[in-house]
Amino acid sequence: MASSAVHPNAAVCVIGNEVLTGKTHDTNSLFIANFMFRRGIDLKRIVVIPDEMDVISSTVKELSDLVGPSGYVFTTGGIGPTHDDITYEGVAKAFGLGVELHQPTVDGLREYLEKQHRGFELNEDRLRMALLPAGCKLLSTASWVPIAVVNNVYVLPGIPSMVREMLTHNEAHFVGVPIHRAIVHTLRYEGDIAKTMTAIQKKYPGVAIGSYINLTDQTTGVKDETYHVRMTVEGRDEAEVEKVADELAAVSEGTRFFGSETAAICVIANEVLTGKTHDTNSFFIAKLMFRRGVDVKRIVVIPDDLEIISSTVKELSDLVGPTGYVFTTGGIGPTHDDLTYEGVARAFGLGLEVHQPTADALLAHARKNKFGNKLNDEVLRMATLPVGCTVLSTGSWVPLAVVHNVYVLPGIPSIVSEMLTHNEEHFVGVPIHRAIVLTLQYEAFIAKDMREVQKKHPTVAIGSYVNLTLEKTGVKDESYNSRLTVEGRDKDEVEKTADELVAISSGFRPPGSAL
């Protein structure tokens, strides 16, 4: 059903001489584009500009006018302590503002330096990172660095891991109108079906049809021979998107591609089992899979033991099936207990071999960072992969090795998030819808009624959770005592169930929680 709501627009302004001169590969705009799509917001423009005051101010103002007062402009880069970090000043100038020290940010920076970098002086240059546009609003993040907001402009750093964390932390702030996507694969070529696609696009102007040549051999090293062209249909009327996709499948002699639906995560780490390290990778992967429409069926934590790794990986691979995804995290470094590549290989009766492109990239990384000009046997272990594995590029020298349906990841959270975000489109499931209901009732008083609602709607999953905002934030949200969730693939069923939960619990749907 089509939504009558007006959808907001967005634009991205990448500020960095290093991108324009080819020294740095911009991945922030890709992440923001994916982020906006899943939030139901149309990204209208991506521009890359130099670290120049007048260019920044004029471009920011132009993009702000383009998306309008209900839209979002994201700038990335240029908020550090050096002479060319002038984004805050450029954004302020775009709206006729000055800059001023923001004391809470100064305090956060000071505390960060004291905890993480003892001996580092909070000098005049570092204070520039707290010199924000006068009167700007702030969105909090999980670190001392805030998101400064001026009108409809959101100022972000250039470091990809920080951009991801800051936006994900504030995901609910960015609200659009859901966009639906359908995928069709065909063995015909674009030149054979272009005329027909054009006619269908004219027939259905409310959707956007795209076609893309199969480049899986370039992205994974192995070509998917099941199709030559991938067509996408995107729009806000779900029924129309489905109708157009069916027509495209018919005229192209193609098939609808719905993707995988199940996944499992295997955390390989003695340090997690002994309490030395808190695992956050499984949390990130679970959230990624949910938004990709893939059901995580199992999370296991196992020790750095070769036999346990191989047997567990094989068990999980069988569990999710050939179209599913198993993610391993940890154990691909240079030390004696980094056994994951070998364990995964053994799970499928394979050996190991040096993967020369990875070895070359690792050597280039070592030289660039002045670690040395050759790889010893221990370091070379990080490029010794299961024989015949597929390798997904990641934007860094670290490969994402794939054996059958098993994806081998490191244990470092920032690298895991970067590698999977870089390959997010690779993981395709069937969209899952979620609705939230808040109530002042306690679980015990509504448990019986919830059970009846669950029986009545077996195709959705109902969950209930005690209000723990006090423990998480230090301040309790007094507006509710229980948080109820409804999840499922039938949007109408999810909505209907949520409405019933509101009725039986005297609850409410919080702002921004609409499907």
Sequence and secondary structure as in RCSB ss.txt:
>XXXX:A:sequence
MASSAVHPNAAVCVIGNEVLTGKTHDTNSLFIANFMFRRGIDLKRIVVIPDEMDVISSTVKELSDLVGPSGYVFT
TGGIGPTHDDITYEGVAKAFGLGVELHQPTVDGLREYLEKQHRGFELNEDRLRMALLPAGCKLLSTASWVPIAVV
NNVYVLPGIPSMVREMLTHNEAHFVGVPIHRAIVHTLRYEGDIAKTMTAIQKKYPGVAIGSYINLTDQTTGVKDE
TYHVRMTVEGRDEAEVEKVADELAAVSEGTRFFGSETAAICVIANEVLTGKTHDTNSFFIAKLMFRRGVDVKRIV
VIPDDLEIISSTVKELSDLVGPTGYVFTTGGIGPTHDDLTYEGVARAFGLGLEVHQPTADALLAHARKNKFGNKL
NDEVLRMATLPVGCTVLSTGSWVPLAVVHNVYVLPGIPSIVSEMLTHNEEHFVGVPIHRAIVLTLQYEAFIAKDM
REVQKKHPTVAIGSYVNLTLEKTGVKDESYNSRLTVEGRDKDEVEKTADELVAISSGFRPPGSAL
>XXXX:A:secstr
    S   EEEEEEE HHHHTTSS   HHHHHHHHHHHTT EEEEEEEE S HHHHHHHHHHHHHHH TTSEEEE
ES  SSSTT  HHHHHHHHTT  EEE HHHHHHHHHHHHHHSTT    HHHHGGGEEETT EEE  SSS  EEEE
TTEEEE S HHHHHHHHHHTGGG      EEEEEEESS HHHHHHHHHHHHHH TTSEEEEEE  HHHHHSS  T
T SEEEEEEES HHHHHHHHHHHHHHTT EE     EEEEEEE HHHHTTSS   HHHHHHHHHHHTT EEEEEE
EE S HHHHHHHHHHHHHHH TTSEEEEES  SSSTT  HHHHHHHHTT  EEE HHHHHHHHHHHHHTTS SS 
 HHHHGGGEEETT EEE  SSS  EEEETTEEEE S HHHHHHHHHHTGGG      EEEEEEESS HHHHHHHH
HHHHHH TTSEEEEEE  HHHHHSS  TT SEEEEEEES HHHHHHHHHHHHHHHT B  TT   
